Amino acid sequence: MPIKSYLVHAFEGKKDELVNELNRLPQCEVNPSTNEDVLVLVTDTPTVAAEKKLQQLFESISQIKNMALVSGFDM
């Protein structure tokens, strides 16, 4: 089961929309900052294939300015 954490930067003024969009995705936990357009995203997927599918969904979210993998762990 892959567990990954990301720093996700939203486009200016789009943080709330991005939080809502990411919260709709399965296996995602979003922790927004209080003073910047940055989020901490933690994903927990049952398989590597599910993780790849989730990453493809991230690519379709227009509010994401950039996204950096911080840590990854596969059990």
C-alpha positions in Angstrom: 0.0 0.0 0.0 1.7 3.2 -1.2 1.6 6.1 1.2 2.9 9.4 -0.2 3.0 13.0 1.0 3.1 16.1 -1.3 3.4 19.8 -1.0 0.8 21.3 -3.4 0.9 24.9 -4.4 -2.4 26.4 -5.6 -2.7 29.2 -8.1 -3.3 32.5 -6.4 -6.8 32.7 -5.0 -7.6 29.1 -5.9 -6.6 27.4 -2.6 -10.2 26.8 -1.3 -11.3 25.4 -4.7 -8.2 23.1 -4.7 -8.9 21.9 -1.2 -12.5 21.0 -2.2 -11.4 19.3 -5.3 -8.7 17.2 -3.5 -11.1 16.3 -0.7 -13.5 14.7 -3.3 -10.8 12.2 -4.3 -10.6 8.9 -2.5 -7.6 8.0 -0.5 -6.6 11.7 0.0 -6.2 13.8 3.2 -5.7 17.5 2.7 -4.1 19.9 5.3 -4.2 23.5 4.1 -1.9 26.1 5.5 -3.5 29.1 7.1 -1.4 31.9 5.5 -0.2 30.7 2.1 -1.6 29.0 -1.0 0.1 25.7 -0.1 -1.4 22.4 1.0 0.0 19.2 2.5 -1.5 16.2 0.8 -1.2 12.7 2.0 -2.4 9.8 -0.1 -2.9 6.2 1.0 -3.8 3.8 -1.8 -4.3 0.0 -1.7 -2.1 -0.7 -4.7 0.6 0.8 -7.0 -1.9 0.8 -9.8 -4.4 2.8 -7.7 -1.6 5.3 -6.9 -0.8 5.8 -10.6 -4.5 6.4 -11.4 -4.7 8.9 -8.6 -1.6 10.7 -10.0 -3.4 10.9 -13.4 -6.3 12.6 -11.6 -4.0 15.2 -10.1 -2.8 16.1 -13.6 -6.4 17.1 -14.6 -6.9 19.5 -11.7 -6.5 23.0 -13.0 -6.0 24.7 -9.6 -2.7 23.0 -9.0 0.2 25.3 -9.8 2.9 22.8 -8.8 3.2 19.7 -6.8 6.2 18.1 -5.1 6.5 14.6 -3.7 8.0 14.9 -0.2 8.0 11.4 1.0 6.9 8.0 -0.2 6.5 4.6 1.5 5.3 1.3 0.1 4.4 -1.5 2.5 
